[in-house]
């Protein structure tokens, strides 16, 4: 049997192994620890790319972890299969590639960024656990194991957000995130219990195959939407986002962006692959559209007035989530009408999914550049910064690339995904496109302010000794910059090879079900 068959498991197992060995590697010294942190992250990214290529070539990959034939017999006589099913279609594989690239960039950046601090053996272990949880969420085909991986990611996040435990703000941010995550996890577990009680199954495909929309299913759907929207930082459940993103080390924030997208992936998967056309009414699509519009407008409005650079970027994260929710809502609205789906629904889905990778790359890069400024200048307050373009030219260049992308300036990748969302939402309700355009204008204004304040103007006297950040940090930022430039220069290739296969897999509920049910699993 070829080792390629085991790629779905390897993508999860490699960072999990990395977490357990990280303390041992740290005992061997700084070089060994950094080599392990970067090497395992690079290997995980490589395996994710290989898995993606395999899925595009051979179709949905089903991997059973555990004995297929072994059943646990209970006193009641019921038998339960002891196994975990990984179901990897083009959308899952796409998400794994996006998340692993962000994890690799964050690991590279952290080699130098974290060298001033102690406890780095714990940092590396928690970083790998966070990566494991994120990748498990997007690769599992099982609702309960989605919950398990979500909890792994959450617990690792609590420790990493509070890593600078001498800062009261970091402890408060971690506690707030812990409360929100616990509530969200309990809601997901209750929703799973409702579905398991009705269908005696936790496999997403099995539940989708048997689903009949009754009261229990509606309650489960409400709980899942609220919890997953909360976990990805949607207004009005975004209260944890500014604090957690601000207080976490910059490399961790880059990875937290990918983790929030894994929660958004869960929302996409629940709405399309599990419930799909059975949603029937327009209540759910319009609820998601309204959440998206609120997130866009409130997020960018709060960002414009911020003076703390990472907090400003955190509010922009809330705003950018709105674009993806808008694409999801419009796609769901068109799902029940084949003609509408062909005309604008699929375009909305492509825009939302394309924006997902764009957002992860440019927002991760923006947080890394903010970390670079803090590392070099010792402050995150815009009032304390100025003239840094002269002494930090590489960081300045990469910040400009990311800022242009998030603002949706042509020809950058952010413009392409936003254009797809504008076109599709205009067909549904023109005012939605106008609100999205206004959000982009305010985003541009916000980052022009950051660029003018921090990088241009006269240099502050106290920043006279500032110099460019070390090579590891520049390499971490360069990884994301190269991806952004690649997506910008080759939008047609990106849409054809990355986005469209993922969008087709997501809307193909019958194919998702048959991959498991048809295979006798």
C-alpha positions in Angstrom: 0.0 0.0 0.0 1.4 3.4 -1.0 2.2 5.9 1.8 0.1 8.4 -0.1 -2.9 6.6 1.2 -2.0 7.8 4.7 -1.7 11.5 3.8 -4.9 12.6 5.6 -3.7 11.0 8.8 -0.1 12.2 8.4 -1.2 15.8 8.0 -2.7 15.6 11.5 -0.2 13.2 13.1 3.0 15.1 12.2 2.2 18.3 14.1 0.7 16.2 17.0 4.0 14.3 17.2 5.8 17.6 17.0 3.9 18.8 20.1 5.0 15.8 22.2 8.7 16.0 21.1 9.0 19.8 21.3 10.0 19.8 25.0 12.7 17.3 24.3 14.0 19.3 21.3 14.1 22.4 23.5 16.3 20.6 26.0 18.9 20.3 23.3 19.1 24.1 22.9 17.8 27.0 20.9 19.0 25.8 17.5 17.3 22.4 17.9 14.1 24.0 19.2 13.9 26.4 16.2 14.8 23.6 13.8 12.1 21.4 15.2 9.5 24.3 15.1 10.2 25.3 11.5 10.9 21.7 10.2 7.7 20.2 11.5 5.7 23.1 10.3 7.3 22.9 6.8 6.7 19.2 6.6 3.1 19.7 7.6 2.7 22.3 4.9 4.3 20.0 2.3 2.0 17.1 3.3 -1.0 19.3 3.0 0.0 20.3 -0.5 0.5 16.6 -1.5 -2.9 15.8 0.0 -4.5 18.6 -2.0 -2.9 17.3 -5.2 -4.0 13.8 -4.5 -7.6 14.8 -3.9 -7.7 16.9 -7.1 -6.3 13.9 -9.0 -8.2 11.0 -7.4 -11.2 12.5 -5.9 -12.4 12.6 -2.2 -10.1 10.8 0.1 -11.7 8.6 2.9 -9.4 7.5 5.7 -10.5 5.3 8.6 -8.5 5.7 11.7 -9.2 2.7 13.9 -10.4 -0.8 13.2 -13.2 -0.9 10.7 -14.4 -4.3 11.8 -14.0 -3.9 15.6 -17.2 -3.0 17.5 -17.6 -2.1 21.1 -20.5 -4.2 22.5 -22.5 -2.5 25.2 -24.6 -4.3 27.9 -27.7 -3.2 26.0 -26.6 -5.2 23.0 -25.8 -2.1 20.9 -22.5 -2.2 19.0 -20.5 0.9 18.2 -17.7 1.0 15.6 -14.3 2.1 17.1 -13.0 4.4 14.4 -12.5 8.0 13.3 -13.3 8.9 9.7 -11.4 11.6 7.8 -13.3 12.8 4.7 -11.1 15.0 2.6 -12.7 16.6 -0.5 -11.3 19.5 -2.5 -12.7 22.1 0.0 -11.1 20.3 3.0 -7.8 19.9 1.2 -7.9 23.6 0.2 -8.4 24.6 3.8 -5.6 22.4 5.0 -3.2 24.0 2.6 -4.2 27.5 3.6 -3.9 26.8 7.3 -0.6 25.0 7.1 1.0 27.8 5.1 -0.1 30.3 7.8 1.3 27.9 10.5 4.6 27.7 8.7 4.9 31.5 8.3 4.1 32.0 12.0 6.7 29.4 13.0 9.4 31.0 10.9 8.5 34.4 12.3 8.5 33.1 15.9 12.1 31.8 15.8 13.4 35.3 16.2 10.4 37.1 17.7 10.2 34.8 20.7 13.9 34.5 21.4 13.7 37.2 24.1 11.4 35.1 26.3 11.5 32.0 28.4 9.2 29.0 28.3 9.7 28.4 24.6 9.4 24.6 25.0 5.8 25.1 26.1 5.3 27.6 23.3 6.4 25.2 20.7 4.2 22.4 22.1 1.1 24.6 22.3 1.8 25.9 18.8 1.8 22.4 17.3 -1.3 21.5 19.3 -3.0 24.5 17.9 -2.0 23.5 14.4 -3.2 19.9 15.0 -6.6 21.2 16.2 -7.0 23.5 13.2 -6.1 20.8 10.6 -8.2 18.2 12.4 -11.3 20.5 12.2 -11.0 20.8 8.4 -10.1 17.2 7.6 -12.5 15.2 9.8 -15.8 13.8 8.4 -17.2 13.3 11.9 -19.2 15.9 13.9 -18.0 14.6 17.3 -14.3 14.6 16.2 -14.8 18.1 14.8 -15.8 19.0 18.4 -12.7 17.2 19.8 -10.3 19.0 17.4 -12.1 22.3 18.2 -11.4 21.8 21.9 -7.7 20.9 21.2 -7.3 24.1 19.3 -9.2 26.1 22.0 -7.1 24.8 24.9 -3.9 25.5 23.0 -5.2 29.0 22.2 -5.8 29.8 25.9 -2.2 29.1 26.8 -0.8 31.0 23.8 -2.9 34.1 24.1 -1.8 34.3 27.8 1.8 33.4 27.0 3.0 36.8 28.3 1.4 36.0 31.7 3.1 39.0 33.3 0.7 41.2 31.3 -2.8 41.5 33.0 -4.2 42.3 29.6 -3.0 38.9 28.2 -4.6 37.0 31.1 -7.9 38.9 30.7 -7.9 38.2 26.9 -7.2 34.5 27.5 -10.0 34.3 30.1 -12.5 36.0 27.9 -11.6 33.7 25.0 -11.9 30.7 27.3 -15.4 31.7 28.4 -16.6 32.3 24.8 -14.9 29.1 23.5 -16.4 27.0 26.3 -19.9 28.4 25.7 -19.5 27.8 21.9 -18.1 24.2 22.5 -21.0 23.3 24.8 -23.5 24.6 22.1 -21.8 22.5 19.5 -21.9 19.4 21.7 -25.6 19.9 22.5 -26.3 20.2 18.7 -24.4 17.0 18.1 -26.4 15.3 20.8 -29.6 16.4 19.1 -28.5 14.9 15.8 -27.1 11.8 17.3 -30.3 11.2 19.3 -32.3 11.4 16.0 -30.1 9.5 13.6 -27.7 7.4 15.8 -24.8 8.8 13.8 -22.2 11.5 14.1 -20.7 11.1 10.6 -21.5 14.3 8.7 -22.4 12.3 5.5 -24.6 9.9 7.4 -26.5 12.6 9.2 -26.9 14.6 5.9 -28.2 11.4 4.1 -30.9 10.8 6.7 -31.7 14.4 7.6 -35.3 15.5 7.8 -35.8 19.0 9.0 -37.8 18.8 12.2 -37.7 20.7 15.5 -34.6 18.9 16.8 -32.7 19.5 13.5 -33.7 23.2 13.6 -32.5 23.6 17.2 -29.2 21.9 16.3 -28.8 24.2 13.4 -29.4 27.3 15.5 -26.8 26.1 18.1 -24.3 25.3 15.4 -24.6 28.6 13.6 -24.4 30.7 16.8 -21.4 28.7 18.1 -19.4 28.7 14.9 -20.1 32.3 14.2 -18.9 33.1 17.7 -15.7 31.1 17.2 -14.9 32.9 13.9 -15.5 36.4 15.4 -18.8 37.5 13.9 -20.6 40.6 15.2 -22.3 40.6 17.7 -20.3 37.7 19.1 -16.9 39.2 18.4 -16.1 40.4 21.9 -13.1 38.1 22.3 -11.4 38.9 18.9 -9.8 42.3 19.6 -8.3 41.2 22.9 -7.1 37.8 21.9 -5.5 38.9 18.6 -3.9 41.9 20.2 -2.3 40.1 23.2 -1.2 36.9 21.5 2.4 36.9 20.1 2.4 37.9 16.5 3.2 34.5 15.1 0.4 33.0 17.1 -2.0 35.6 15.9 -1.1 34.6 12.3 -2.1 31.0 13.2 -5.2 32.1 15.1 -6.4 33.7 11.8 -6.3 30.2 10.2 -8.0 28.7 13.3 -10.9 31.2 12.9 -11.2 30.1 9.3 -11.4 26.5 10.4 -14.5 27.5 12.4 -15.8 29.3 9.4 -15.2 26.1 7.4 -17.4 24.3 9.9 -20.2 26.8 9.3 -19.8 26.4 5.5 -19.8 22.6 5.9 -22.9 22.5 8.2 -24.9 24.8 5.9 -24.0 23.1 2.6 -22.9 19.5 3.3 -25.2 18.6 6.1 -28.3 20.7 5.7 -28.0 21.8 2.1 -31.2 22.2 0.1 -33.3 21.0 3.1 -32.9 24.4 4.7 -35.8 25.4 2.5 -36.7 28.9 3.6 -34.6 32.0 3.3 -34.4 32.6 7.1 -30.9 31.0 7.5 -29.4 32.6 4.4 -30.6 36.1 5.3 -29.5 35.6 9.0 -26.0 34.9 7.7 -26.1 37.8 5.3 -27.2 40.2 8.1 -24.4 38.9 10.3 -22.0 39.5 7.5 -23.1 43.0 6.8 -23.0 43.9 10.5 -19.5 42.4 10.8 -18.2 44.4 7.9 -19.6 47.7 8.9 -19.1 47.6 12.7 -15.7 46.0 12.4 -14.3 48.6 10.0 -16.0 51.4 12.0 -14.2 50.3 15.2 -10.9 49.9 13.4 -10.8 53.4 12.0 -10.6 55.0 15.4 -8.0 52.7 16.9 -4.5 53.9 17.8 -3.1 50.5 18.9 -1.9 48.9 15.6 -2.7 45.2 16.5 -6.1 46.2 17.9 -6.8 48.1 14.7 -6.0 45.0 12.7 -8.1 42.8 15.0 -11.2 44.8 14.2 -10.4 44.6 10.5 -10.4 40.8 11.0 -14.0 41.1 12.2 -14.8 43.2 9.2 -13.2 40.8 6.7 -15.1 37.8 8.1 -18.2 39.7 7.0 -17.3 39.4 3.3 -17.1 35.6 3.6 -20.4 35.4 5.4 -21.9 37.5 2.7 -20.7 35.1 0.1 -22.0 32.1 2.1 -25.4 33.7 2.7 -25.9 34.6 -1.0 -24.8 31.1 -2.0 -27.3 29.5 0.4 -30.0 31.8 -0.9 -29.5 30.6 -4.4 -29.1 26.9 -3.5 -32.8 26.1 -3.7 -33.1 27.6 -7.2 -30.8 25.9 -9.8 -31.1 28.8 -12.2 -30.1 31.3 -9.5 -27.3 29.0 -8.4 -25.9 28.9 -11.9 -26.3 32.7 -12.4 -24.9 34.2 -9.2 -24.9 31.6 -6.3 -21.8 29.8 -7.5 -20.1 33.2 -8.1 -20.8 34.2 -4.5 -19.4 30.9 -3.3 -16.2 31.3 -5.4 -15.9 34.9 -4.0 -16.3 33.8 -0.4 -13.9 30.9 -0.7 -11.3 32.9 -2.6 -11.6 35.7 0.0 -10.9 33.0 2.6 -7.4 32.3 1.3 -6.8 35.9 0.6 -7.8 37.0 4.0 -5.7 34.3 5.8 -2.6 35.4 3.8 -2.9 39.2 3.9 -4.3 39.4 7.5 -1.6 37.0 8.7 1.0 39.2 7.0 -0.4 42.3 8.5 -0.2 40.9 12.0 3.4 39.8 11.4 4.3 43.3 10.2 2.7 44.7 13.4 4.8 42.2 15.4 7.9 43.4 13.5 7.2 47.0 14.4 6.7 46.1 18.1 9.9 44.0 18.1 12.0 46.8 16.5 10.4 50.0 18.0 9.1 48.6 21.3 5.6 50.1 20.9 2.3 49.2 19.2 0.8 52.7 19.6 0.7 54.6 16.4 1.4 57.9 18.3 4.8 56.5 19.2 5.8 55.5 15.7 7.0 57.4 12.7 9.5 57.4 9.8 10.2 53.7 10.0 10.2 53.2 6.2 13.8 54.5 6.2 15.1 52.0 8.7 12.8 49.0 8.0 12.4 49.0 4.2 11.6 45.3 3.8 8.9 45.3 6.5 7.5 48.5 4.9 7.3 46.9 1.4 5.5 43.8 2.8 3.1 46.0 4.8 2.2 47.9 1.7 1.5 44.7 -0.2 -0.8 43.4 2.5 -2.5 46.7 3.0 -3.3 47.1 -0.7 -4.6 43.5 -0.8 -6.9 43.9 2.2 -8.2 47.2 0.8 -9.1 45.5 -2.5 -7.0 47.7 -4.7 -6.7 46.4 -8.2 -4.9 44.3 -9.3 -4.2 42.7 -5.9 -5.8 39.4 -5.0 -8.2 41.0 -2.5 -9.8 42.9 -5.4 -10.6 39.8 -7.3 -12.4 38.0 -4.5 -14.3 41.2 -3.5 -15.3 41.8 -7.1 -16.9 38.3 -7.2 -18.8 39.1 -4.0 -19.9 42.5 -5.3 -21.2 41.0 -8.6 -23.2 38.2 -6.9 -24.6 40.3 -4.1 -25.7 43.1 -6.5 -27.9 40.5 -8.2 -29.6 39.7 -4.9 -29.9 43.1 -3.3 -27.9 46.1 -4.7 -27.6 47.8 -1.3 -25.5 44.9 -0.1 -22.9 45.6 -2.7 -22.9 49.3 -1.8 -22.3 48.5 1.9 -19.4 46.1 0.9 -17.9 48.9 -1.2 -18.1 51.4 1.6 -16.4 48.9 3.9 -13.5 48.6 1.4 -13.2 52.4 1.2 -13.0 52.7 5.0 -10.5 49.8 5.1 -8.3 51.7 2.7 -8.6 54.9 4.7 -7.6 53.0 7.9 -4.5 51.5 6.4 -3.5 54.8 4.7 -3.6 56.2 8.2 -1.3 53.4 9.6 1.1 53.8 6.7 1.3 57.5 6.9 1.7 57.5 10.7 4.1 54.6 11.3 6.2 54.5 8.2 6.2 58.0 6.7 6.8 61.4 8.2 9.7 62.5 10.4 11.5 59.9 12.4 10.9 60.1 16.1 14.1 60.8 18.0 13.6 57.8 20.3 13.5 55.5 17.3 16.8 56.6 15.9 18.4 53.2 16.8 15.6 51.1 15.2 16.8 48.7 12.5 15.3 46.0 10.3 14.1 42.8 12.1 16.2 39.6 12.0 16.1 37.2 9.1 13.7 34.6 10.6 11.0 37.3 10.9 11.6 38.5 7.4 11.4 35.0 6.1 8.1 34.4 7.9 6.6 37.6 6.4 8.1 36.7 3.0 6.3 33.4 2.8 2.9 35.1 3.0 4.1 38.0 0.7 5.1 35.5 -2.0 1.7 33.8 -1.8 -0.1 37.1 -2.0 1.9 38.1 -5.1 1.3 34.7 -6.6 -2.4 35.0 -6.2 -2.3 38.5 -7.6 -0.3 37.6 -10.7 -2.2 34.5 -11.5 -5.8 35.1 -10.6 -7.2 32.9 -13.4 -5.0 29.9 -12.3 -6.0 30.5 -8.7 -9.7 30.5 -9.5 -9.5 27.4 -11.8 -7.2 25.2 -9.6 -7.7 26.4 -6.1 -11.1 28.0 -5.7 -13.5 26.4 -8.2 -12.7 22.8 -7.2 -13.2 23.8 -3.5 -16.5 25.6 -4.4 -17.8 22.7 -6.5 -17.0 20.2 -3.7 -18.8 22.3 -1.1 -22.0 22.7 -3.1 -22.1 19.0 -4.1 -23.9 17.6 -1.1 -24.8 14.4 -3.0 -21.1 13.8 -3.8 -20.1 14.4 -0.2 -22.7 11.9 1.1 -21.9 9.2 -1.5 -18.2 9.3 -0.8 -18.9 7.7 2.6 -22.3 6.1 2.2 -21.5 4.7 -1.3 -18.2 3.3 0.0 -20.0 1.3 2.7 -18.6 3.2 5.6 
